[in-house]
Amino acid sequence: MIKKILLSVLIIITVQSDCFASSPMDAIKKPTNKIIDILQAEKYKNLTPELREEQWEEIWNIVKDSFDFKIISRLAVGKYWSSFSDEQQDKFQTLFAELLANTYINKVQENFKNQKVIFKDDKISGDKAEVLINIAIEDKPVPVIYRLINKNSWLIYDVKIEGMSMVRNYRSQFDEYLFKNSPKDLIKALDSKIEKLRIERKKPVDAN
């Protein structure tokens, strides 16, 4: 069940924050249609490897401005962040952003089934905000909370699905890895994983 929720919620995670949005809700709601339009476009009805890659790039061009990857990276690494050099922090941030993109956009392309989304509420506290939506998964409304920060525009820095935090999930993985390994090792491992995801992404759909 959680896997299905994660796959479906990605449609809403992958939206671009609108720098002219008057509220956090607008920053999530308005650009959602851009992603859905790309997923539903007639030209992408039958995805060849070339069209799949073209669609992926279109979505990524929206996604890349949606998140504060610096905050996400720092929160995901947690207490080990200070052990990274400035150069390693920058490298990790770039790789982590690409890891999220390659992992999640691929899932969106494979699993988008016109899921119904209901935008419920947003709450603002200073420069932070939360946006609550419901996504219909097998006719059951699943609550999703987006956590955003305002840096001249509202940017996503965490997503909670039925109480499960994306950032906390990654932090538990990185904590375990960095307890035994160095930041350099983690960066190397991420680089290797991303290269495999790039190759996988470009395979014909029926070759998986």
N, C-alpha and C positions, 0 to 999 in steps of 0.2 A: 504493500500500500504506500509506504513512504517513498519508494522508488517512483511510483506513478505520480505522486504528488510533486516530487522534485522535477521530473521531466516536464510536467505541465506548467509548473510555476515559472519555468525558465522563460516562457513567452513574455511574462510580465517583467521578469528581472532584466531582460535584455531590451531596455528602452532607454532612449536618450533623454537626459534632463533638459528641459527647455529653459534657457537662461532668462526668458521673459515670463516664465510661469509665475502666477501670482500666489500660488500655494504649492506645498509639497504634493498634494493630490494632482494638481495640474501637471506637475513635473513627471508623474507616473502615468497619468491617464492619457494626456494628449498624444504623446509619441507612440503609445501602444499600437495605435492604428497603423503607424508606419511599418512596424514589424509584421503585423498581421497581413497587411497588403502585400508585402514581399513574399510571405509564406504562401499566400493564396494566389499569387500572380499566375496567369495562364501560361506564361513562358516557362514557369518552373513546374508545370504539372507533371512532366516526365523528366526527372533529373538525370541527365548524363553527368559523368564526372566533371565536365567543363561547366555545365550549368549549376551543378551543386557548388562548385568552387565560387562561381560568380555570385550565387545567392548568399553564400557564406560571407563573402567580402562585403556585400550590401548590408547585411545584418551587422557585421563587425564595425562598419563605418558609423553605425548608430550606437552600438554598444560601447565603444571605446571612450565615449564622452559621458557615459552614464554613471560611472563609479569613481569614487575617490580611492584609487588603487594604492596610494601611499598609506592612507589610514588602514585600509583592508590588510595590506601587507604587514604593517606594524602590529595590528591586533592579532593577526593569524600567527605570527611568530612569537608574540607575547614577550616573556621575560628574556628571551634570547636575542631580541632585536638589538640591544646595545652591544652585543658581541660581534655584530656585523660591522665591517668598515663602511664608510660612506659609499665607496664604490660597490661593495657587495650589496648594500641596501638598494641602490639604484638598479643593479643587475637583477636582484631578487624580485623587485617590484615589476620590472619589465617581463620577466619570465612568468611570474605568478599571474599577471594579467593575461598573458598568452595561454597559460594553462587553463584558466577559467574559460577563455574564449573557445579554445579548441575542444574542451570537454563539454561545455554547455550548449554552444551553438549547434554542434553536431547533434546533440540530443533533441534540441528543438526541431531541427530539420527532419529528424527521423520520427518524432512522436507528436507533432502538432496535429490535433484532431478537432479544431474549432471549439476548444473548450470555452465554456461560458465564464465570463469574469464579471463580478459585481464589485464596484468600488464603494466602500462603506464609509470610511471616515479618515480624517487626518488630525493629528494633534501636534502642536508646536510648543516647544519649550526652549526659548532662547534661539540658539543657532542649530538646534537639533529638532528633529521631527520624526513621527511615526505615521505611516499610512497603512490602514487596514483594508484588505480586500478579501473576497471569498472567490475561490475557484471551484467550479463544479467538477468533481471527479467521481465518475460513475453515479451521477445524480446526488452526490453528497457534497455539501458546501464545506470546503476546507479553508480555514482561516490562515492568511499569510500577512505578516507584518514587515513592512519595509522600513528600515532605519536610515534616515538621511541627515546630512549636514549641509548647512548653507555656506558656500564659499563663492558668493556672487551668483551662484546657481545651486539648486538642490541636487546633491549627489548621493547615491546609495553607498553605504558603507557596511551594511549587514542586512540579511534577510532571515526572518524566523518563520518556519513552517511548523504549525502545531507545536510551538514552543522550542523547536530545534533550530539553533543558530548556525548559519553557514560558517561564520567566522570561528565560532567555538569548535565546530567539527574539524576544520582545518588545523586549528591550534592544537587540538589533542594529537593529531597526526604528526605535526611538526615538533611538538614537545617530545614525543617519543623518539623521533629521529635525531633531534639535536642533543638529546641526553647522551647519546653515544657517538655522534658524529659532529663535524665542524660545519660552519656556514658554507665553506667552500665545497664540502661534500654535498650539502643540500642543493646548492646551485647547480652543481654538476649533474645530480640526479634529476632535477627538474628539466634541465636542458635536454637530457637524454629522453625523458618521457615526452616532452613536447615534440621532439623530432619524430618519435614514433606516431604521435597523434597527427602530425602533419601528413605523414605518409598514409596513414589509415584514412584520413579525411579525403584524400584524392583517389582512393580506390573506387571502382564501380560499386554501386549500392549492393548488387547481388553477389559481390565478391567477399562480403564480410562474413 
